[in-house]
Amino acid sequence: MKRILIAMLACATLGAVQAQKRFVMLDKVVAVVGNSSISYSEVEQLADQLVQQRRAEGYTSDRDPKNEALENLLMQQLLYNQALIDSVKINTGDVLQRVETQVQSMIDEAGSITELERRNHMAIYHLRELLRRRIEEQSYAAAMQQTIVSKVSVVPGEVERYYKNIDKDSLPIIAEQYVYAHITKFPDGMDAAKRRARERLIDMRERIVTGKTKFSTLARMYSVDPSAIRGGELEPMQAAGFVKPFADALEELKPGQVSEVVETEFGFHLIQLIDKKGQLYHCRHILLRPTYTIEEITAPLHKLDSIALLIKADSLTFERAAAEFSDDKYSKQNGGIVSNHDLLERYSAFDAKLTATKFLKEDFGAGGGKSIDDYNAIRRLKVGEVSPAFRTNDLMGNDLCKIVKLVEVIPAHAASLDEDYLRLEQMALSDKQRKYFREWLDKRIDAMYVYIAPEFRDGEFSDKHWVK
């Protein structure tokens, strides 16, 4: 189901921005869904991106990319309008972070704000607003679809029926999987590094409250959050939209006040409440993370290399070393075996039955939950071997060092209930969710105002309900 959510929306982020590069006197509206219109330039741009995506993934399609793009945009706008009707909530702070990250990436690629404005024929604030609107629409649409399919679940009997109904020659192939263990160590002097970050913020707070420096100026200069480019300012949102320590501090502030230093899972913050309207808090913040000296960073590397030598010399087992020395609370009592517990806990979805210790190559890297550094280490090992120590980051971006042991490599194979139940369960759930969503979509298309320009009505639509 995750692929459905992504495939429908992922290509649209830059489309509205890049389409502005064309000088078009009149950009024709080709469709209307609810209160939202879709322009020809949006369809054309998304179609171009779909073609590029197909080439990158090495496949072609007989379907006209413009028809496919139009249907994707129709679906996005229907979900967006329904989300507003149903008062679906999104994390507006996350939207703003994505906007700022995208804008900063575009500035870096262009070389300067001036050059970016020249390329796009618009001021930076117009560019930012255009991106904000597009990403917000995508977020509402994704949240709406997730709300719909979250009502669907499967029981073991359904998973078994799903598996039995698959033609044995068409069984999904599970790619090569890895089971591995690790021992992690945070840099020496973590307490000292946290103290330094806290002291820097205390000094900044003093400069702010005595009127020597504006909060927004210090945020632009020192904050490591994407909001730094806007002086640390965040989009107004309810307290529930912030992590708890941040929200607790915010609720104690009056407009204009600056908090004491607040520690969250992201680092250390100074928070200033700008104003509060109803349940919406409008604030700015400065985020600092602990920084380390070279000596503090490299010390764990030496310790871990010494542990690895003892393990290789059979003077110490990996399991005992994990229990005695590892800083990873999720694995140290389990022989160091790496699981997805950190990811489940991060997204408040912890459930013992969702535990996974087998990882595909695609699980490593951005979005997969496991560091690409782990994959680069284990792919060089034979089963039973232990890697040299290396630096990496945890799920929250914190610096750490680790050694890894390759426990097992599971060759690519046709899926089976015994070996791959969790993946088959997810496939069965995705299939049921897809069918449920299609039924919901048909009903909503019929119930919502949808207009498609005559010259686009003869296109190939996967859902025939669009053309009324």
VOPAGU-2260 file (C-alpha; in pm, 1 decimal, decimal comma):
REM VOPAGU-2260
SITE   aa  ch    i         X         Y         Z
SITE  MET   A    0       0,0       0,0       0,0
SITE  LYS   A    1     295,8     227,0      62,8
SITE  ARG   A    2     382,8     210,6    -307,1
SITE  ILE   A    3      26,3     317,3    -397,6
SITE  LEU   A    4      55,7     622,2    -174,1
SITE  ILE   A    5     395,1     716,6    -312,8
SITE  ALA   A    6     332,3     642,1    -680,0
SITE  MET   A    7      22,7     858,8    -689,3
SITE  LEU   A    8     190,5    1166,4    -540,9
SITE  ALA   A    9     567,3    1151,2    -554,8
SITE  CYS   A   10     626,0    1308,5    -895,1
SITE  ALA   A   11     422,4    1626,1    -839,6
SITE  THR   A   12     641,8    1823,5    -597,6
SITE  LEU   A   13     859,8    2003,3    -848,7
SITE  GLY   A   14     615,4    2001,1   -1137,3
SITE  ALA   A   15     437,9    2322,7   -1052,6
SITE  VAL   A   16     769,3    2500,4   -1001,1
SITE  GLN   A   17     943,6    2380,7   -1315,3
SITE  ALA   A   18     636,0    2445,4   -1525,9
SITE  GLN   A   19     678,1    2814,4   -1447,7
SITE  LYS   A   20     988,8    2815,6   -1666,1
SITE  ARG   A   21     769,8    2811,2   -1975,0
SITE  PHE   A   22     627,8    3143,6   -2086,5
SITE  VAL   A   23     264,5    3053,2   -2146,9
SITE  MET   A   24      13,3    3335,4   -2189,5
SITE  LEU   A   25    -282,3    3116,9   -2093,1
SITE  ASP   A   26    -243,0    2788,5   -1905,1
SITE  LYS   A   27    -561,0    2599,9   -1989,4
SITE  VAL   A   28    -762,2    2429,0   -1717,3
SITE  VAL   A   29    -813,9    2071,0   -1829,0
SITE  ALA   A   30   -1000,5    1933,9   -1526,5
SITE  VAL   A   31   -1178,6    2037,2   -1208,2
SITE  VAL   A   32   -1231,9    1819,3    -900,1
SITE  GLY   A   33   -1441,2    1966,6    -621,0
SITE  ASN   A   34   -1293,1    2313,2    -566,3
SITE  SER   A   35    -956,0    2234,6    -728,2
SITE  SER   A   36    -849,1    2285,9   -1087,1
SITE  ILE   A   37    -580,1    2103,5   -1285,7
SITE  SER   A   38    -389,9    2290,6   -1554,1
SITE  TYR   A   39    -239,8    2159,3   -1875,1
SITE  SER   A   40     112,1    2257,9   -1762,7
SITE  GLU   A   41      72,8    2041,9   -1450,0
SITE  VAL   A   42     -32,6    1742,7   -1660,7
SITE  GLU   A   43     249,5    1798,9   -1907,3
SITE  GLN   A   44     513,7    1833,6   -1636,0
SITE  LEU   A   45     400,7    1525,8   -1442,6
SITE  ALA   A   46     387,7    1327,4   -1767,6
SITE  ASP   A   47     751,4    1422,7   -1836,5
SITE  GLN   A   48     849,3    1306,8   -1489,2
SITE  LEU   A   49     663,0     976,7   -1529,3
SITE  VAL   A   50     855,1     909,7   -1851,5
SITE  GLN   A   51    1185,2     985,9   -1675,1
SITE  GLN   A   52    1086,1     761,6   -1385,5
SITE  ARG   A   53    1005,5     474,3   -1621,9
SITE  ARG   A   54    1341,1     510,4   -1795,1
SITE  ALA   A   55    1524,8     515,4   -1462,4
SITE  GLU   A   56    1344,7     198,1   -1349,4
SITE  GLY   A   57    1401,9      29,7   -1685,6
SITE  TYR   A   58    1047,7     -28,6   -1808,0
SITE  THR   A   59     805,9     111,0   -2063,7
SITE  SER   A   60     428,4     142,3   -2074,2
SITE  ASP   A   61     176,1     136,0   -2355,9
SITE  ARG   A   62     -28,9     393,4   -2171,5
SITE  ASP   A   63      -9,6     759,2   -2278,7
SITE  PRO   A   64     189,2     932,4   -1999,4
SITE  LYS   A   65     -34,8    1240,6   -2021,6
SITE  ASN   A   66    -344,2    1030,2   -1954,6
SITE  GLU   A   67    -170,1     859,7   -1665,5
SITE  ALA   A   68     -53,8    1195,3   -1527,6
SITE  LEU   A   69    -403,2    1343,3   -1553,5
SITE  GLU   A   70    -557,9    1049,0   -1368,8
SITE  ASN   A   71    -295,8    1072,6   -1093,7
SITE  LEU   A   72    -370,0    1442,2   -1051,2
SITE  LEU   A   73    -745,9    1380,1   -1054,3
SITE  MET   A   74    -702,2    1124,3    -775,8
SITE  GLN   A   75    -477,7    1356,7    -574,9
SITE  GLN   A   76    -723,3    1645,4    -595,1
SITE  LEU   A   77   -1020,0    1424,8    -504,9
SITE  LEU   A   78    -838,2    1296,0    -197,6
SITE  TYR   A   79    -726,1    1649,6    -108,0
SITE  ASN   A   80   -1082,4    1784,5    -128,0
SITE  GLN   A   81   -1219,1    1490,1      70,3
SITE  ALA   A   82    -951,2    1543,3     336,8
SITE  LEU   A   83   -1070,9    1901,6     383,0
SITE  ILE   A   84   -1433,0    1784,1     404,1
SITE  ASP   A   85   -1345,2    1519,3     664,1
SITE  SER   A   86   -1112,5    1755,3     860,3
SITE  VAL   A   87    -818,4    1517,5     821,7
SITE  LYS   A   88    -511,1    1642,6    1009,4
SITE  ILE   A   89    -157,5    1663,3     874,8
SITE  ASN   A   90     171,9    1762,5    1034,4
SITE  THR   A   91     213,2    2114,8     899,0
SITE  GLY   A   92     556,0    2133,5    1059,1
SITE  ASP   A   93     666,2    1839,4     846,4
SITE  VAL   A   94     527,7    2013,6     537,0
SITE  LEU   A   95     733,0    2324,8     611,6
SITE  GLN   A   96    1045,5    2120,0     675,3
SITE  ARG   A   97    1001,8    1947,3     338,8
SITE  VAL   A   98     951,6    2284,5     169,8
SITE  GLU   A   99    1262,8    2433,6     327,6
SITE  THR   A  100    1469,4    2124,7     248,3
SITE  GLN   A  101    1351,8    2136,8    -113,7
SITE  VAL   A  102    1413,4    2511,6    -144,8
SITE  GLN   A  103    1760,1    2482,1       7,5
SITE  SER   A  104    1843,2    2196,2    -230,1
SITE  MET   A  105    1730,2    2408,2    -524,3
SITE  ILE   A  106    1938,4    2705,0    -402,1
SITE  ASP   A  107    2243,8    2480,0    -367,6
SITE  GLU   A  108    2191,2    2343,0    -719,3
SITE  ALA   A  109    2143,5    2690,6    -869,1
SITE  GLY   A  110    2434,4    2840,2    -677,7
SITE  SER   A  111    2244,6    3134,3    -528,4
SITE  ILE   A  112    1896,4    3264,6    -453,6
SITE  THR   A  113    1933,6    3520,2    -733,0
SITE  GLU   A  114    2012,2    3251,6    -989,5
SITE  LEU   A  115    1724,8    3033,9    -864,2
SITE  GLU   A  116    1483,6    3325,1    -902,4
SITE  ARG   A  117    1615,4    3393,2   -1252,1
SITE  ARG   A  118    1573,5    3030,5   -1360,7
SITE  ASN   A  119    1217,8    3008,0   -1231,2
SITE  HIS   A  120    1111,2    3361,9   -1322,9
SITE  MET   A  121     972,9    3428,5    -975,7
SITE  ALA   A  122    1078,9    3563,3    -637,7
SITE  ILE   A  123    1196,3    3315,5    -375,0
SITE  TYR   A  124     890,7    3374,9    -155,7
SITE  HIS   A  125     658,8    3295,4    -449,7
SITE  LEU   A  126     858,6    2981,6    -517,7
SITE  ARG   A  127     836,9    2878,1    -153,9
SITE  GLU   A  128     461,0    2939,6    -143,0
SITE  LEU   A  129     407,8    2738,7    -461,0
SITE  LEU   A  130     601,7    2446,0    -316,1
SITE  ARG   A  131     418,9    2475,8      15,5
SITE  ARG   A  132      81,4    2455,7    -154,5
SITE  ARG   A  133     179,3    2153,7    -363,6
SITE  ILE   A  134     339,3    1961,1     -78,3
SITE  GLU   A  135      45,7    2042,6     149,0
SITE  GLU   A  136    -198,7    1906,2    -110,4
SITE  GLN   A  137       7,9    1590,9    -142,3
SITE  SER   A  138      21,3    1550,3     236,4
SITE  TYR   A  139    -354,8    1589,2     272,5
SITE  ALA   A  140    -413,5    1341,6     -10,3
SITE  ALA   A  141    -174,7    1084,5     140,0
SITE  ALA   A  142    -327,6    1130,1     486,5
SITE  MET   A  143    -677,7    1085,9     341,3
SITE  GLN   A  144    -582,8     764,6     163,3
SITE  GLN   A  145    -411,2     632,9     473,8
SITE  THR   A  146    -723,9     712,9     676,1
SITE  ILE   A  147    -930,8     511,3     429,7
SITE  VAL   A  148    -710,8     202,1     411,3
SITE  SER   A  149    -627,3     200,9     783,5
SITE  LYS   A  150    -973,4      53,8     839,8
SITE  VAL   A  151    -864,5    -260,8     656,5
SITE  SER   A  152    -690,8    -553,4     826,7
SITE  VAL   A  153    -625,0    -920,0     753,0
SITE  VAL   A  154    -640,9   -1229,5     974,2
SITE  PRO   A  155    -417,5   -1538,8     936,2
SITE  GLY   A  156    -684,2   -1727,1     741,7
SITE  GLU   A  157    -693,3   -1450,4     479,5
SITE  VAL   A  158    -316,2   -1461,6     443,6
SITE  GLU   A  159    -327,0   -1835,9     383,2
SITE  ARG   A  160    -608,9   -1800,7     128,0
SITE  TYR   A  161    -417,3   -1523,6     -45,9
SITE  TYR   A  162    -109,8   -1745,4     -66,2
SITE  LYS   A  163    -303,7   -2051,5    -190,4
SITE  ASN   A  164    -475,8   -1847,5    -460,9
SITE  ILE   A  165    -146,0   -1735,5    -610,5
SITE  ASP   A  166     -45,7   -1945,2    -909,6
SITE  LYS   A  167     265,2   -2135,0    -800,8
SITE  ASP   A  168     445,8   -2016,4   -1115,9
SITE  SER   A  169     359,5   -1659,0   -1016,2
SITE  LEU   A  170     471,3   -1669,2    -654,1
SITE  PRO   A  171     654,0   -1348,5    -562,1
SITE  ILE   A  172    1030,1   -1381,6    -547,0
SITE  ILE   A  173    1178,8   -1262,5    -220,2
SITE  ALA   A  174    1516,9   -1107,7    -296,0
SITE  GLU   A  175    1830,9   -1193,9    -101,1
SITE  GLN   A  176    1794,8   -1105,9     268,1
SITE  TYR   A  177    2046,2   -1042,5     542,7
SITE  VAL   A  178    2042,6   -1120,0     913,3
SITE  TYR   A  179    2314,4    -935,5    1101,5
SITE  ALA   A  180    2419,3    -826,3    1448,5
SITE  HIS   A  181    2594,1    -514,2    1570,5
SITE  ILE   A  182    2766,9    -358,6    1869,5
SITE  THR   A  183    2730,7      18,7    1888,3
SITE  LYS   A  184    2909,3     287,1    2085,8
SITE  PHE   A  185    2823,1     654,2    2109,1
SITE  PRO   A  186    3116,9     899,0    2106,5
SITE  ASP   A  187    3310,8     943,8    2428,6
SITE  GLY   A  188    3219,0    1259,1    2613,3
SITE  MET   A  189    2851,3    1252,9    2514,5
SITE  ASP   A  190    2761,1    1423,2    2841,1
SITE  ALA   A  191    3026,0    1689,2    2776,5
SITE  ALA   A  192    2899,9    1738,8    2418,9
SITE  LYS   A  193    2542,0    1777,1    2543,2
SITE  ARG   A  194    2662,4    2023,9    2804,5
SITE  ARG   A  195    2841,1    2228,6    2537,8
SITE  ALA   A  196    2524,3    2241,5    2323,8
SITE  ARG   A  197    2317,1    2342,1    2624,9
SITE  GLU   A  198    2568,0    2613,0    2725,5
SITE  ARG   A  199    2567,6    2758,3    2374,0
SITE  LEU   A  200    2190,4    2787,1    2387,0
SITE  ILE   A  201    2198,7    2940,6    2735,7
SITE  ASP   A  202    2436,4    3205,2    2599,9
SITE  MET   A  203    2207,3    3266,6    2302,4
SITE  ARG   A  204    1906,8    3298,6    2532,4
SITE  GLU   A  205    2089,6    3561,7    2736,0
SITE  ARG   A  206    2165,9    3760,3    2420,5
SITE  ILE   A  207    1800,4    3739,5    2314,2
SITE  VAL   A  208    1634,1    3834,8    2644,4
SITE  THR   A  209    1875,9    4127,2    2699,1
SITE  GLY   A  210    1795,0    4259,2    2352,8
SITE  LYS   A  211    2148,4    4222,7    2214,8
SITE  THR   A  212    2044,6    3991,7    1928,0
SITE  LYS   A  213    1715,4    3894,4    1769,1
SITE  PHE   A  214    1598,3    3535,6    1805,3
SITE  SER   A  215    1548,6    3505,5    1429,1
SITE  THR   A  216    1904,1    3624,1    1359,8
SITE  LEU   A  217    2057,9    3356,7    1583,4
SITE  ALA   A  218    1827,7    3093,1    1433,4
SITE  ARG   A  219    1948,9    3179,3    1082,0
SITE  MET   A  220    2311,7    3170,9    1195,0
SITE  TYR   A  221    2322,1    2861,8    1414,5
SITE  SER   A  222    2010,2    2643,0    1402,5
SITE  VAL   A  223    2053,7    2306,4    1227,8
SITE  ASP   A  224    1680,1    2275,4    1159,8
SITE  PRO   A  225    1550,1    2342,4     803,9
SITE  SER   A  226    1342,7    2626,6     950,9
SITE  ALA   A  227    1665,0    2822,1    1007,4
SITE  ILE   A  228    1628,1    2985,5     666,8
SITE  ARG   A  229    1307,9    3148,4     795,8
SITE  GLY   A  230    1452,9    3256,4    1126,7
SITE  GLY   A  231    1339,3    2935,9    1295,9
SITE  GLU   A  232     971,8    3009,8    1233,5
SITE  LEU   A  233     735,5    2711,8    1219,2
SITE  GLU   A  234     386,6    2687,7    1073,5
SITE  PRO   A  235     111,2    2733,5    1337,4
SITE  MET   A  236      -9,3    2398,6    1469,0
SITE  GLN   A  237    -167,0    2235,6    1770,7
SITE  ALA   A  238      50,8    2121,8    2059,8
SITE  ALA   A  239      -5,6    1760,2    1955,2
SITE  GLY   A  240     191,4    1832,9    1637,7
SITE  PHE   A  241     513,2    1877,0    1838,3
SITE  VAL   A  242     711,3    1615,4    2030,8
SITE  LYS   A  243     605,2    1615,3    2396,6
SITE  PRO   A  244     895,8    1804,1    2563,8
SITE  PHE   A  245     868,6    2075,1    2296,7
SITE  ALA   A  246     489,8    2095,8    2338,0
SITE  ASP   A  247     513,9    2103,4    2718,6
SITE  ALA   A  248     756,2    2397,7    2706,1
SITE  LEU   A  249     546,8    2577,5    2445,7
SITE  GLU   A  250     231,8    2556,2    2655,1
SITE  GLU   A  251     408,0    2740,0    2941,0
SITE  LEU   A  252     506,8    3040,2    2727,6
SITE  LYS   A  253     334,0    3371,3    2671,1
SITE  PRO   A  254     371,6    3554,3    2335,8
SITE  GLY   A  255     724,2    3689,9    2303,5
SITE  GLN   A  256     868,3    3473,8    2580,7
SITE  VAL   A  257    1171,1    3250,2    2525,4
SITE  SER   A  258    1189,7    2906,0    2685,7
SITE  GLU   A  259    1472,9    2760,5    2885,1
SITE  VAL   A  260    1677,8    2499,4    2697,5
SITE  VAL   A  261    1455,9    2203,9    2600,0
SITE  GLU   A  262    1594,4    1858,1    2518,6
SITE  THR   A  263    1406,3    1635,2    2273,4
SITE  GLU   A  264    1496,3    1332,6    2065,2
SITE  PHE   A  265    1610,5    1575,8    1793,5
SITE  GLY   A  266    1857,3    1770,1    2009,5
SITE  PHE   A  267    1837,4    2087,9    2217,2
SITE  HIS   A  268    1600,1    2377,8    2151,7
SITE  LEU   A  269    1526,7    2737,0    2241,5
SITE  ILE   A  270    1161,5    2814,6    2172,1
SITE  GLN   A  271     991,6    3151,6    2134,1
SITE  LEU   A  272     613,1    3176,0    2120,9
SITE  ILE   A  273     507,9    3430,3    1858,9
SITE  ASP   A  274     133,7    3407,8    1926,5
SITE  LYS   A  275    -148,2    3164,3    1997,1
SITE  LYS   A  276    -484,2    3165,4    1821,2
SITE  GLY   A  277    -729,1    2914,4    1957,4
SITE  GLN   A  278    -541,2    2584,0    1977,6
SITE  LEU   A  279    -276,4    2686,4    1723,5
SITE  TYR   A  280      70,7    2773,3    1848,1
SITE  HIS   A  281     284,2    2994,8    1624,2
SITE  CYS   A  282     646,9    2977,4    1730,8
SITE  ARG   A  283    1008,6    2979,5    1623,4
SITE  HIS   A  284    1296,4    2772,7    1755,7
SITE  ILE   A  285    1671,2    2717,6    1743,6
SITE  LEU   A  286    1791,6    2356,7    1725,8
SITE  LEU   A  287    2143,8    2245,3    1816,5
SITE  ARG   A  288    2278,1    1891,1    1828,3
SITE  PRO   A  289    2580,4    1779,8    2031,4
SITE  THR   A  290    2909,4    1815,6    1843,7
SITE  TYR   A  291    3223,8    1621,3    1920,5
SITE  THR   A  292    3598,3    1664,3    1902,9
SITE  ILE   A  293    3801,2    1434,5    1678,7
SITE  GLU   A  294    3928,5    1254,8    1988,0
SITE  GLU   A  295    3576,3    1197,5    2118,5
SITE  ILE   A  296    3461,3    1059,7    1782,0
SITE  THR   A  297    3756,8     828,6    1721,1
SITE  ALA   A  298    3784,7     683,1    2072,4
SITE  PRO   A  299    3488,9     441,3    2021,4
SITE  LEU   A  300    3644,2     324,0    1693,0
SITE  HIS   A  301    3955,2     210,1    1879,4
SITE  LYS   A  302    3747,4      40,2    2151,2
SITE  LEU   A  303    3534,4    -144,9    1899,0
SITE  ASP   A  304    3835,0    -254,9    1694,1
SITE  SER   A  305    3983,5    -401,1    2013,9
SITE  ILE   A  306    3657,1    -585,5    2084,2
SITE  ALA   A  307    3651,4    -714,6    1724,5
SITE  LEU   A  308    4005,8    -852,9    1764,9
SITE  LEU   A  309    3902,7   -1040,4    2081,1
SITE  ILE   A  310    3602,1   -1186,3    1901,5
SITE  LYS   A  311    3812,1   -1293,8    1602,7
SITE  ALA   A  312    4062,6   -1455,7    1839,3
SITE  ASP   A  313    3777,0   -1650,9    2005,3
SITE  SER   A  314    3856,5   -1480,7    2336,5
SITE  LEU   A  315    3509,6   -1327,7    2347,8
SITE  THR   A  316    3180,4   -1414,2    2180,8
SITE  PHE   A  317    2994,5   -1150,5    1984,6
SITE  GLU   A  318    2683,6   -1215,8    2194,6
SITE  ARG   A  319    2863,7   -1155,5    2523,7
SITE  ALA   A  320    3038,0    -846,6    2383,7
SITE  ALA   A  321    2701,4    -703,6    2274,9
SITE  ALA   A  322    2555,8    -756,4    2622,1
SITE  GLU   A  323    2855,6    -598,2    2796,6
SITE  PHE   A  324    2956,0    -314,7    2565,2
SITE  SER   A  325    2681,8    -219,3    2319,3
SITE  ASP   A  326    2489,3     105,8    2363,0
SITE  ASP   A  327    2196,0     -23,5    2155,7
SITE  LYS   A  328    1909,1     -93,5    2394,0
SITE  TYR   A  329    1713,1    -283,2    2127,8
SITE  SER   A  330    1970,6    -554,5    2054,9
SITE  LYS   A  331    2224,9    -582,9    2336,0
SITE  GLN   A  332    2025,5    -847,3    2523,1
SITE  ASN   A  333    1955,3   -1040,1    2203,8
SITE  GLY   A  334    2308,5   -1119,0    2095,7
SITE  GLY   A  335    2328,0    -793,6    1904,1
SITE  ILE   A  336    2078,1    -913,6    1638,9
SITE  VAL   A  337    1946,6    -609,6    1452,3
SITE  SER   A  338    1569,0    -569,9    1425,7
SITE  ASN   A  339    1321,9    -303,6    1317,3
SITE  HIS   A  340    1225,1    -219,1    1676,7
SITE  ASP   A  341    1379,2     128,8    1654,5
SITE  LEU   A  342    1172,4     209,6    1345,9
SITE  LEU   A  343     850,7      74,2    1498,5
SITE  GLU   A  344     905,2     273,7    1816,5
SITE  ARG   A  345     994,5     589,2    1623,9
SITE  TYR   A  346     657,6     583,1    1448,6
SITE  SER   A  347     460,2     461,9    1751,9
SITE  ALA   A  348     374,9     137,2    1576,4
SITE  PHE   A  349     546,1    -111,1    1805,2
SITE  ASP   A  350     386,6    -452,8    1791,5
SITE  ALA   A  351     584,5    -767,4    1867,0
SITE  LYS   A  352     430,6    -951,2    1571,2
SITE  LEU   A  353     575,0    -688,0    1335,8
SITE  THR   A  354     930,8    -763,3    1447,2
SITE  ALA   A  355    1163,4    -820,6    1151,2
SITE  THR   A  356    1526,1    -933,9    1158,3
SITE  LYS   A  357    1562,3   -1014,8     786,3
SITE  PHE   A  358    1649,6    -717,7     569,3
SITE  LEU   A  359    1644,0    -669,9     193,7
SITE  LYS   A  360    1897,8    -450,8      19,5
SITE  GLU   A  361    1621,8    -192,6     -28,1
SITE  ASP   A  362    1577,1    -170,0     350,7
SITE  PHE   A  363    1913,2       3,8     375,5
SITE  GLY   A  364    1937,1     373,3     297,3
SITE  ALA   A  365    1692,8     664,3     284,3
SITE  GLY   A  366    1344,7     560,7     391,8
SITE  GLY   A  367    1436,5     198,1     461,5
SITE  GLY   A  368    1512,7     240,5     829,3
SITE  LYS   A  369    1863,0      88,3     823,7
SITE  SER   A  370    2181,9     276,6     745,4
SITE  ILE   A  371    2345,2     228,2     406,3
SITE  ASP   A  372    2671,0     215,2     605,8
SITE  ASP   A  373    2549,6    -113,7     755,7
SITE  TYR   A  374    2491,3    -260,7     410,3
SITE  ASN   A  375    2829,7    -143,6     284,1
SITE  ALA   A  376    2988,9    -323,3     580,2
SITE  ILE   A  377    2798,8    -653,6     569,3
SITE  ARG   A  378    2822,8    -696,9     191,6
SITE  ARG   A  379    3199,1    -731,7     230,1
SITE  LEU   A  380    3167,5   -1006,2     490,1
SITE  LYS   A  381    3125,1   -1380,7     477,6
SITE  VAL   A  382    2877,9   -1541,6     715,9
SITE  GLY   A  383    3023,5   -1535,7    1066,4
SITE  GLU   A  384    3277,1   -1260,2     995,5
SITE  VAL   A  385    3299,9    -934,9    1192,5
SITE  SER   A  386    3368,0    -598,0    1031,2
SITE  PRO   A  387    3619,7    -332,9    1129,9
SITE  ALA   A  388    3471,5     -44,4    1330,0
SITE  PHE   A  389    3308,6     235,0    1131,0
SITE  ARG   A  390    3123,1     560,4    1189,4
SITE  THR   A  391    2755,0     600,4    1109,2
SITE  ASN   A  392    2433,3     757,5    1242,3
SITE  ASP   A  393    2128,2     619,0    1416,0
SITE  LEU   A  394    1767,9     672,6    1307,4
SITE  MET   A  395    1759,5    1016,7    1472,2
SITE  GLY   A  396    2082,4    1129,2    1308,0
SITE  ASN   A  397    2301,3    1089,9    1617,2
SITE  ASP   A  398    2670,7    1008,9    1563,7
SITE  LEU   A  399    2783,0     662,4    1666,8
SITE  CYS   A  400    3034,7     390,5    1582,6
SITE  LYS   A  401    2974,0      18,6    1540,1
SITE  ILE   A  402    3100,8    -319,2    1432,4
SITE  VAL   A  403    2871,8    -566,4    1255,2
SITE  LYS   A  404    2863,1    -943,5    1215,8
SITE  LEU   A  405    2697,3   -1113,0     920,3
SITE  VAL   A  406    2482,7   -1386,4    1076,8
SITE  GLU   A  407    2299,3   -1526,8     774,2
SITE  VAL   A  408    2238,5   -1462,7     405,3
SITE  ILE   A  409    1903,2   -1594,8     284,6
SITE  PRO   A  410    1916,0   -1654,6     -92,6
SITE  ALA   A  411    1645,2   -1522,3    -323,6
SITE  HIS   A  412    1353,1   -1764,0    -327,8
SITE  ALA   A  413     985,1   -1800,9    -402,1
SITE  ALA   A  414     780,9   -1680,0    -106,3
SITE  SER   A  415     658,3   -1943,6     138,1
SITE  LEU   A  416     425,5   -1924,2     436,1
SITE  ASP   A  417     685,7   -2070,2     670,8
SITE  GLU   A  418     976,1   -1843,5     578,7
SITE  ASP   A  419     804,8   -1524,3     462,8
SITE  TYR   A  420     478,3   -1496,0     652,6
SITE  LEU   A  421     523,8   -1128,0     746,3
SITE  ARG   A  422     592,5   -1024,8     387,4
SITE  LEU   A  423     300,4   -1233,4     258,8
SITE  GLU   A  424      80,4   -1080,9     526,5
SITE  GLN   A  425     178,5    -735,7     404,0
SITE  MET   A  426     111,1    -836,6      43,3
SITE  ALA   A  427    -230,2    -976,2     136,1
SITE  LEU   A  428    -308,8    -659,7     330,9
SITE  SER   A  429    -196,4    -437,6      43,3
SITE  ASP   A  430    -412,1    -634,6    -199,9
SITE  LYS   A  431    -717,8    -604,9      26,2
SITE  GLN   A  432    -649,9    -234,5      86,1
SITE  ARG   A  433    -614,4    -173,3    -288,8
SITE  LYS   A  434    -953,3    -333,4    -357,6
SITE  TYR   A  435   -1119,2    -148,8     -70,2
SITE  PHE   A  436    -970,9     183,5    -184,5
SITE  ARG   A  437   -1088,4     129,2    -542,7
SITE  GLU   A  438   -1443,1      66,7    -421,3
SITE  TRP   A  439   -1428,6     381,5    -206,3
SITE  LEU   A  440   -1282,3     582,5    -494,7
SITE  ASP   A  441   -1558,2     479,3    -736,2
SITE  LYS   A  442   -1823,0     598,1    -490,7
SITE  ARG   A  443   -1646,2     928,7    -420,1
SITE  ILE   A  444   -1592,2    1004,4    -790,0
SITE  ASP   A  445   -1963,6     957,3    -847,3
SITE  ALA   A  446   -2049,0    1179,0    -548,6
SITE  MET   A  447   -1800,7    1463,0    -611,6
SITE  TYR   A  448   -1808,5    1723,9    -887,6
SITE  VAL   A  449   -1561,1    1616,9   -1158,0
SITE  TYR   A  450   -1517,2    1796,9   -1490,2
SITE  ILE   A  451   -1271,6    1688,5   -1762,0
SITE  ALA   A  452   -1222,1    1897,2   -2075,9
SITE  PRO   A  453   -1377,4    1727,2   -2383,7
SITE  GLU   A  454   -1045,9    1672,8   -2561,3
SITE  PHE   A  455    -917,2    1469,9   -2263,6
SITE  ARG   A  456   -1223,4    1250,6   -2209,0
SITE  ASP   A  457   -1123,5     989,2   -2466,7
SITE  GLY   A  458    -796,6     914,2   -2286,5
SITE  GLU   A  459    -726,1     579,4   -2124,6
SITE  PHE   A  460    -840,6     590,6   -1760,4
SITE  SER   A  461    -787,8     291,7   -1532,7
SITE  ASP   A  462   -1103,9     397,8   -1347,5
SITE  LYS   A  463   -1392,2     449,6   -1590,6
SITE  HIS   A  464   -1591,2     653,2   -1335,3
SITE  TRP   A  465   -1386,3     967,6   -1408,0
SITE  VAL   A  466   -1566,5    1038,3   -1736,3
SITE  LYS   A  467   -1927,6    1116,1   -1649,7
